Structures are given as structure tokens and as C-alpha cells.
Amino acid sequence: MKQSVRSLLTVATTTLVGTSSIRNVAADEYTHRYKAGDKVDLWVNKVGPYANPQEAYEYYILPYCAPDTIHHPDTEGGGQFNKLKSHSIGERLGGHALRHSGHDLVYPSDTTIGETGVLETCTTKPLDDAQAKLFTTAANDQWFYQMYVDDLPVWGMVGEMLPDLDAAKAEHFGSDLSHLEEAVARHEAMGGALKPYVYTKRTLQVSYNKERIIKVDLTSDPASLSEVK
């Protein structure tokens, strides 16, 4: 039986002088003005090889799971997960295929101080051979994906081709995976085979100023890399 993949998205909020980093995404994305409690939509767009951006596929060609939120397909009414966005003319001309990520994100209040956040999880069913092959292809061909928050794009890698991480961590790096490139180079120099891994934890950081979102960053946690098998 193929293994299931547990995926996590942390949406972080940090208050800065004049600028705050928040944890949410879904509200009036047409006026680009939000108030506390407004929903902020996180849209997923496309995936494809980093070396060939013209080769692009819809995000959910990969068997990513639905977040355990009110938007999950099993909830009453089916939620918003994977629903196609009503595209503007510009989005259509740009070839976008935006679909709802299923994450339930909310604009913070002006009184938010320091760094706060929300952790949303989802778990895939055990992958069948075809699904595992898709993730393997994505890791091997260095696929990246694109997401949008309030018309601001962010990008992330689906996975990596790496040596056996359990052995690498135990032998050289402990729980520190910040030197993965060194591990890969050393492994390849020794003629070792690489295995496909996918990122299962991502952090979305949204910076805001009063009623406007001004910056979005996405990071993938190397410690969350899970072998596709």
C-alpha cells in the first residue's frame, strides 16, 4: 500500500512598525481593501517544470489533499475547495487557471501584536501507483507551483530529488537540513542514487498595512520533506 501524505500550511501574522505580517487570505480582492474578520482567498494556479515554464498544468493534477476546514469537500455544501475562480479578462489572457485552495483565512484586526498564526492540515488517502508517479515526476523534473493572495503571486517547489534523508540526517546533519545541497553533492559524487521527496509543510506570511495587503511570502520547510513511495 502506498503511504499517505500529511500536508500542513501555516499562515503567520507578525506585527511590525508600520507593517504587519498576517496569517490570512480571503476578502474583497477586487477593491484590495480589507477589514478585520474579512475572508481572504488563497488561490492555487499552475504547476510545471522550473526549466520550462511554458509546460504548465493545473495545480490539482497533483493529488494534493483538501485542507481540514469548512471548505473541505465532505462538509455540508461541499465548501470552496478546488472551485474555479471567476476570472477577469486579464487573468484569462494570462492563461491563469485559479482554483480555491480550501484554506480558511481571515484578515486580522489592527490590535494584532507580535507574531500569531494558524496551522491548517490535511491528509491524503494512500497514494496509488499513478499518483506516486506524478509526485515522482514533479520532484525529478523540479516542478514549481504558483499561488495568489490578493493578486500577489508566490511560488514554491513541489519537492526535491535527494539521497536517503534518514541516513543523511543521522550521519551528518542531525535534524538540521540546511545543508541539503552539500549532502546531495556529496552523495552524487559517490555515485549514490537519489529518491523523490515532496514538501509537506509550508508557511505563508502575509504582510499588511492598515486595510491593504502589501506583501506575501511562502517558504517550504526542508524538515518536512517526505519520501514518495
Secondary structure, 3 states (H helix, E strand, C coil): CCCCCEEEEEEEEEECCCCEEECCCCCCCCCCCCCCCCECCEEEEEEEECCCCCCCEEHHHCCCCCCCCCCCCCCCCCCCCCCECCCCHHHHHCCCCCEECCCCCECCCCCCCCEEEEEEEEECCCCCHHHHHHHHHHHHCCEEEEEEECCEEEEEECEEEECCHHHHHHHHHCCCCCCHHHHHHHHHHCCCCCEEEECCEEEEEEEEECCEEEEEEEEECHHHCEECC
